[in-house]
Amino acid sequence: MLNQNFQKLLVATTGAILSLAVIQNHPAQAEDFSTLFFEDFESNLSQWTGKSNGTHSGVIVNDPLGNDKALSFISRKSGGDIFTLNSFSSPSQIYRLSFDYLGLPKSGSQPNDLGGFVGYRTSLSGDADSWLAGTSRNSIKLSSNFLELPDTGKWESIYISFTTNKSIQLTLEDYFYSWGVAGDVYFDNIHLEAMVPNTKSVPEPTNLFGLMIVSIFSIGSMLKKKKVFHSYSARS
């Protein structure tokens, strides 16, 4: 019987092959993504601000499960706590967001809703307009395809795509009405991208096999990572 890792590799490789074939047969559908914002919380919070450009409770702390840094919070908030200092727009109105999330209970925390939330606002001040992901549905501003974040006690890598015709500021918080306590949620490696038209030529059929081999080795390396991957497509 195939072991679990090999089965994952086989399924992922098959998906990569099919994806390459689709691009080969439908070049007009190829897409590129351009980075709008990235934060790994290894130095300071100069790329962030608080609500109404005031203070926030975000702090950089040691990763409790690793050797790097991460974002956590010294108090719980609602409506958004820490916001990107700049706003970002996508000409295609399509965004892709990825981040690492860790929900790690502390004394007083109750499981399965520690309070990590991610969303955005479309004005330069005020509360979040839409929540893309969080540990519960206890909010009136959830996106139509809201993703529930898992509090597993280990780092989870999250991928979300969403659409809006407005410029946005990302926001993160440890939600006030969750079952957690301040400081039991962590974020890292925030990456926001915009979809842009791809005018590059697609690979010739003779190069397709080579790309498949590269995909196999890339996916094999991915399976060695400790973090678990989740993906979702949200429209707002």
C-alpha positions, 0 to 999 in steps of 0.5 A: 500500500502506498504510504500517506506522503506518497499518496499526497505527492501523487495527487498533487503531482497529478494536479500540477500536470493537469494545470500545466496542460490546461495552461498549454491548451488555453493560454489566454487563461494564464494568470500572474500575481504581483506582490502588493505587501509582505510582512514577516514580523522579523524587525518592527511594526513600521508597516502597520497602524491602529484604528483611526491611525491611533494605537494598537495592541499588536506586538512582535514576540518569539515564535512559541513553536520555532526560532523566528518572530511572529505577531501576537496581541496584548489585548483583544479588540473588535472591528480590527486592531492592527491595520496596514499603514498603506492601502492597496488596489488590484487592477483586476479586482482579484486579490490573493492573500496568504499567511501563517496562523497559530492558535495556542491556548493559554490559561483561561482560553477555551478551545476552538475559538481563540480569536484570530481574525483577518480582514480588510477595510476600504476607508482610511479609518474606522472598522473593518468592512469584511472579515475573510477568515477567523476562528468563529462566525460571531460577526456581522461583517463576514465575507460571503465565503468566510474561512474558519481558522483552525485552532490546532496548536500548530502553525497552519498556512492559509491561502485565500482569494477574494475580489473587491473593486476598492482599495483595501487595508488589511487588518488583524485582531485577537477578537474580543468576543472569542473564547480565548484570552489576549496573546493566544493567537499568532500571525506570520508571513502575511503576503498580499498579491494582485492578479495581473494579466499575463502576456508571456508566451506559454510553454511549448509541448516539448517543454511540458514534460520538463515542467512536470518534473520540476513540479514533482520535485517542488511538491515533494519539497513542500510535503516536508514542511511542518506547516499544514496548508489550507486554501479557500476562494472568497468573493465579497 
